[in-house]
Amino acid sequence: MKQVQISAYGVPESVAHCVDVLDVGQPAVGEAVFEVLAFPINPADIMFCRGNYRIRPPLPAVPGAECVGRVLTTGAGVMSIKPGDLVINLMRENWTQRRRVSEQDVVRLPSDINIRQAAMVRINPPTA
């Protein structure tokens, strides 16, 4: 699976690299796995890469405040989403090919929403 990671803090184009990582695996009870379709590059992401953001996790770290994805599979007990649904992730670390998250951390979107617009639903409209 592909993922963008930073191995040091600095200029994003120098410190962000696409790497191969282990797949996220199957969802546990109450979880979903989704394929990331698109993610924007926000000013917060640039500041994160530079080490100027309020969050400075141990390195290597995965940027990405927002994304939109399509649910691939769900674990037992998941009721609000199903495979094929478009979702936004409420968690960070979204510059990656797939995510495995709690059902509580995703929001289902209308199926006819523009993917590029959907990728920015979590942060850009509330900020505006």
Contacts in CASP RR format, 6 or more apart in sequence:
PFRMAT RR
TARGET T0000
AUTHOR 0000-0000-0000
METHOD contacts of the structure
MODEL  1
MKQVQISAYGVPESVAHCVDVLDVGQPAVGEAVFEVLAFPINPADIMFCR
GNYRIRPPLPAVPGAECVGRVLTTGAGVMSIKPGDLVINLMRENWTQRRR
VSEQDVVRLPSDINIRQAAMVRINPPTA
1 20 0 8 1.000
1 21 0 8 1.000
1 22 0 8 1.000
1 23 0 8 1.000
1 24 0 8 1.000
1 96 0 8 1.000
1 97 0 8 1.000
1 98 0 8 1.000
2 18 0 8 1.000
2 19 0 8 1.000
2 20 0 8 1.000
2 21 0 8 1.000
2 96 0 8 1.000
2 97 0 8 1.000
3 18 0 8 1.000
3 19 0 8 1.000
3 20 0 8 1.000
3 21 0 8 1.000
3 62 0 8 1.000
3 95 0 8 1.000
3 96 0 8 1.000
3 97 0 8 1.000
4 16 0 8 1.000
4 17 0 8 1.000
4 18 0 8 1.000
4 19 0 8 1.000
4 62 0 8 1.000
4 63 0 8 1.000
4 95 0 8 1.000
4 96 0 8 1.000
5 16 0 8 1.000
5 17 0 8 1.000
5 19 0 8 1.000
5 21 0 8 1.000
5 60 0 8 1.000
5 61 0 8 1.000
5 62 0 8 1.000
6 12 0 8 1.000
6 15 0 8 1.000
6 16 0 8 1.000
6 17 0 8 1.000
6 48 0 8 1.000
6 49 0 8 1.000
6 59 0 8 1.000
6 60 0 8 1.000
6 61 0 8 1.000
6 62 0 8 1.000
6 63 0 8 1.000
7 15 0 8 1.000
7 17 0 8 1.000
7 59 0 8 1.000
7 60 0 8 1.000
8 15 0 8 1.000
8 59 0 8 1.000
9 15 0 8 1.000
9 49 0 8 1.000
9 50 0 8 1.000
9 51 0 8 1.000
9 56 0 8 1.000
9 59 0 8 1.000
10 49 0 8 1.000
10 50 0 8 1.000
10 51 0 8 1.000
11 49 0 8 1.000
11 50 0 8 1.000
12 45 0 8 1.000
12 46 0 8 1.000
12 49 0 8 1.000
12 50 0 8 1.000
12 63 0 8 1.000
15 49 0 8 1.000
16 49 0 8 1.000
16 63 0 8 1.000
16 95 0 8 1.000
19 60 0 8 1.000
21 96 0 8 1.000
23 98 0 8 1.000
24 33 0 8 1.000
24 98 0 8 1.000
24 99 0 8 1.000
24 100 0 8 1.000
25 33 0 8 1.000
25 100 0 8 1.000
26 33 0 8 1.000
26 73 0 8 1.000
26 75 0 8 1.000
27 33 0 8 1.000
27 73 0 8 1.000
27 74 0 8 1.000
27 75 0 8 1.000
27 78 0 8 1.000
27 100 0 8 1.000
28 75 0 8 1.000
29 75 0 8 1.000
29 76 0 8 1.000
29 77 0 8 1.000
30 74 0 8 1.000
30 75 0 8 1.000
30 76 0 8 1.000
30 77 0 8 1.000
30 78 0 8 1.000
30 102 0 8 1.000
30 103 0 8 1.000
31 74 0 8 1.000
31 75 0 8 1.000
31 78 0 8 1.000
31 100 0 8 1.000
31 101 0 8 1.000
31 102 0 8 1.000
31 103 0 8 1.000
32 71 0 8 1.000
32 73 0 8 1.000
32 74 0 8 1.000
32 75 0 8 1.000
32 78 0 8 1.000
32 81 0 8 1.000
32 87 0 8 1.000
32 100 0 8 1.000
32 101 0 8 1.000
32 103 0 8 1.000
32 106 0 8 1.000
33 71 0 8 1.000
33 72 0 8 1.000
33 73 0 8 1.000
33 74 0 8 1.000
33 98 0 8 1.000
33 99 0 8 1.000
33 100 0 8 1.000
34 69 0 8 1.000
34 70 0 8 1.000
34 71 0 8 1.000
34 72 0 8 1.000
34 87 0 8 1.000
34 89 0 8 1.000
34 98 0 8 1.000
34 99 0 8 1.000
34 101 0 8 1.000
34 106 0 8 1.000
35 69 0 8 1.000
35 70 0 8 1.000
35 72 0 8 1.000
35 97 0 8 1.000
35 98 0 8 1.000
36 67 0 8 1.000
36 68 0 8 1.000
36 69 0 8 1.000
36 94 0 8 1.000
36 96 0 8 1.000
36 97 0 8 1.000
36 98 0 8 1.000
36 99 0 8 1.000
37 67 0 8 1.000
37 68 0 8 1.000
37 69 0 8 1.000
37 70 0 8 1.000
37 86 0 8 1.000
37 115 0 8 1.000
37 119 0 8 1.000
38 67 0 8 1.000
38 68 0 8 1.000
38 69 0 8 1.000
38 115 0 8 1.000
38 116 0 8 1.000
38 118 0 8 1.000
38 119 0 8 1.000
39 64 0 8 1.000
39 66 0 8 1.000
39 67 0 8 1.000
39 68 0 8 1.000
39 94 0 8 1.000
39 95 0 8 1.000
39 119 0 8 1.000
40 66 0 8 1.000
40 119 0 8 1.000
40 120 0 8 1.000
40 124 0 8 1.000
42 64 0 8 1.000
42 65 0 8 1.000
42 66 0 8 1.000
42 123 0 8 1.000
42 124 0 8 1.000
44 53 0 8 1.000
44 65 0 8 1.000
44 123 0 8 1.000
45 63 0 8 1.000
45 64 0 8 1.000
45 65 0 8 1.000
45 95 0 8 1.000
47 53 0 8 1.000
48 55 0 8 1.000
48 61 0 8 1.000
48 63 0 8 1.000
48 64 0 8 1.000
48 65 0 8 1.000
49 63 0 8 1.000
55 92 0 8 1.000
61 93 0 8 1.000
62 92 0 8 1.000
62 93 0 8 1.000
62 94 0 8 1.000
62 95 0 8 1.000
62 96 0 8 1.000
63 92 0 8 1.000
63 93 0 8 1.000
63 94 0 8 1.000
63 95 0 8 1.000
64 92 0 8 1.000
64 93 0 8 1.000
64 94 0 8 1.000
64 95 0 8 1.000
65 92 0 8 1.000
65 94 0 8 1.000
65 122 0 8 1.000
65 123 0 8 1.000
66 88 0 8 1.000
66 89 0 8 1.000
66 94 0 8 1.000
66 119 0 8 1.000
66 120 0 8 1.000
66 121 0 8 1.000
66 122 0 8 1.000
66 123 0 8 1.000
66 124 0 8 1.000
67 88 0 8 1.000
67 89 0 8 1.000
67 94 0 8 1.000
67 95 0 8 1.000
67 99 0 8 1.000
67 119 0 8 1.000
68 86 0 8 1.000
68 87 0 8 1.000
68 88 0 8 1.000
68 109 0 8 1.000
68 115 0 8 1.000
68 118 0 8 1.000
68 119 0 8 1.000
68 121 0 8 1.000
69 86 0 8 1.000
69 87 0 8 1.000
69 88 0 8 1.000
69 89 0 8 1.000
70 84 0 8 1.000
70 85 0 8 1.000
70 86 0 8 1.000
70 87 0 8 1.000
71 81 0 8 1.000
71 82 0 8 1.000
71 83 0 8 1.000
71 84 0 8 1.000
71 85 0 8 1.000
71 86 0 8 1.000
71 87 0 8 1.000
71 106 0 8 1.000
72 83 0 8 1.000
72 84 0 8 1.000
72 98 0 8 1.000
73 83 0 8 1.000
74 81 0 8 1.000
74 82 0 8 1.000
74 83 0 8 1.000
74 103 0 8 1.000
77 103 0 8 1.000
78 103 0 8 1.000
79 103 0 8 1.000
80 103 0 8 1.000
80 108 0 8 1.000
81 87 0 8 1.000
81 103 0 8 1.000
81 106 0 8 1.000
81 108 0 8 1.000
85 108 0 8 1.000
85 109 0 8 1.000
85 111 0 8 1.000
86 108 0 8 1.000
86 109 0 8 1.000
86 110 0 8 1.000
86 111 0 8 1.000
86 113 0 8 1.000
86 115 0 8 1.000
86 118 0 8 1.000
87 106 0 8 1.000
87 107 0 8 1.000
87 108 0 8 1.000
87 109 0 8 1.000
88 106 0 8 1.000
88 107 0 8 1.000
88 109 0 8 1.000
88 118 0 8 1.000
88 119 0 8 1.000
88 121 0 8 1.000
88 122 0 8 1.000
89 99 0 8 1.000
89 101 0 8 1.000
89 105 0 8 1.000
89 106 0 8 1.000
89 122 0 8 1.000
90 105 0 8 1.000
90 106 0 8 1.000
90 107 0 8 1.000
90 122 0 8 1.000
91 99 0 8 1.000
91 101 0 8 1.000
91 105 0 8 1.000
93 99 0 8 1.000
109 118 0 8 1.000
109 121 0 8 1.000
END
